[in-house]
Amino acid sequence: MNQRKPDNLLITFFKIIFMKKLLILCLVCFLMQTLKAQTRDYRVVFDLTSKDSLNQAAVMRWINEISAAEPNAQLEIVMYGQGVSMVTKGRSYFEEAIQKFFGNKNIAFKACAIALKNQNIDKSQLLPGIEIVPDGIYEIISKQREGWGYIKAVAR
């Protein structure tokens, strides 16, 4: 006596099909979002303003560690203020270490033109392969706008 009408059965059937499709769609969206999160680029800009060899050593250590762990990581070291000493011939403690990265297209060392001018350093005094940017701070801000991570080089 408790029989369902054929119309109710049909409606129930379509509800079940709709719910299954909705569940599958939600799962697909979730998986796509998860995969997208896992394939994001590893991009970091380092801010170096110090001539302190401990701070410069910290940056070099981080670059070595990250590039070894994530070979496709994009890393940019922006030097302004006294930080440009790290890439100035005769002043750098890390000339050899920096030069080993010049073959890596994912690692860039950039010196601020304003800092170079303020310290009377000509581009010919820089290590080979160092890029010059018009403004180091603007370079860092631009990278942050593009979604790059930011690390201030301070060893202590």
C-alpha positions in Angstrom: 0.0 0.0 0.0 3.0 2.2 0.3 3.7 2.4 -3.4 5.4 5.3 -5.0 3.9 6.9 -7.9 5.9 6.6 -11.2 6.4 10.4 -11.3 8.0 10.5 -7.9 10.3 7.7 -8.9 11.4 9.6 -12.0 12.0 12.8 -10.1 14.1 10.8 -7.5 16.1 9.2 -10.2 17.0 12.5 -11.8 17.9 14.0 -8.4 20.3 11.1 -7.8 21.9 11.6 -11.3 22.2 15.3 -10.7 23.8 14.9 -7.3 26.3 12.4 -8.7 27.3 14.8 -11.5 27.6 17.7 -9.1 29.8 15.6 -6.8 32.0 14.6 -9.7 32.3 18.2 -10.8 33.3 19.3 -7.3 35.9 16.6 -7.1 37.4 17.6 -10.5 37.5 21.2 -9.4 39.2 20.3 -6.1 41.8 18.1 -7.9 42.6 20.8 -10.4 43.1 23.4 -7.7 45.3 21.0 -5.8 47.4 20.3 -8.9 47.7 24.0 -9.7 48.9 24.8 -6.2 51.6 22.1 -6.4 52.9 23.4 -9.8 53.4 27.0 -8.8 56.7 28.5 -9.7 59.3 28.8 -7.1 60.4 32.5 -7.5 62.3 34.5 -4.8 63.9 37.9 -4.8 66.6 38.6 -2.3 67.1 42.1 -0.9 70.8 42.8 -0.1 71.8 46.2 1.2 74.7 45.3 3.4 78.4 45.0 2.8 78.6 42.8 5.9 80.2 39.5 4.7 77.9 37.5 7.1 74.8 38.8 5.3 76.3 38.2 1.9 77.4 34.7 2.9 73.8 34.0 4.1 72.5 35.0 0.6 75.0 32.8 -1.1 74.2 29.9 1.2 70.4 30.3 0.5 71.0 30.4 -3.3 73.1 27.2 -3.1 70.6 25.4 -1.0 67.5 26.5 -3.0 69.1 25.8 -6.4 70.2 22.3 -5.2 66.8 21.4 -3.9 64.7 23.1 -6.7 66.8 23.3 -9.9 64.0 25.2 -11.7 63.6 27.8 -9.0 64.0 31.4 -10.2 66.2 33.4 -7.9 67.1 37.0 -8.1 69.5 38.8 -5.9 69.0 42.6 -5.9 71.8 44.6 -4.5 71.6 48.3 -3.6 73.1 50.5 -1.0 76.3 49.0 0.3 75.2 45.6 -1.0 76.7 46.3 -4.4 80.1 45.5 -2.9 79.3 41.9 -3.2 79.5 42.1 -7.0 82.4 44.7 -7.3 85.7 43.4 -8.4 88.3 43.5 -5.7 85.7 44.1 -2.9 83.7 40.8 -3.2 84.4 37.8 -0.9 82.3 35.7 -3.2 83.6 36.3 -6.7 84.1 32.6 -7.5 80.8 31.5 -5.9 78.9 34.1 -7.9 80.6 33.3 -11.2 79.6 29.6 -10.9 75.9 30.7 -11.1 76.4 32.7 -14.4 75.6 29.6 -16.4 72.3 29.2 -14.7 69.5 31.1 -16.5 67.3 30.9 -13.4 69.7 32.9 -11.1 70.3 36.6 -11.6 72.4 39.1 -9.8 71.2 42.7 -10.2 72.9 45.8 -9.1 71.1 49.1 -8.6 72.3 51.9 -10.9 71.6 54.6 -8.3 73.8 52.8 -5.7 76.5 52.4 -8.3 76.4 56.1 -9.1 76.3 57.2 -5.4 79.4 55.1 -4.7 81.2 56.1 -7.9 81.3 52.5 -9.2 81.5 52.1 -12.9 79.8 49.1 -14.5 83.3 48.0 -15.7 84.2 47.5 -12.0 81.4 44.9 -11.6 81.9 41.1 -11.9 81.1 39.9 -15.4 77.5 38.9 -15.9 76.0 41.3 -13.4 72.9 43.0 -14.6 72.2 46.7 -13.8 68.7 47.8 -13.0 67.7 51.5 -12.8 66.4 51.3 -9.2 66.9 48.3 -6.9 63.9 49.0 -4.7 61.6 49.3 -7.7 63.0 46.0 -9.1 62.1 44.3 -5.8 58.6 45.9 -5.7 58.1 44.8 -9.3 59.0 41.2 -8.5 56.6 41.2 -5.5 53.8 42.4 -7.7 54.5 39.5 -10.0 54.0 37.1 -7.1 57.7 36.5 -6.2 58.6 35.7 -2.6 60.7 38.2 -0.8 63.6 37.6 1.6 65.6 40.4 3.2 69.2 39.3 3.6 70.0 39.5 7.3 72.2 36.8 8.8 71.6 37.7 12.4 
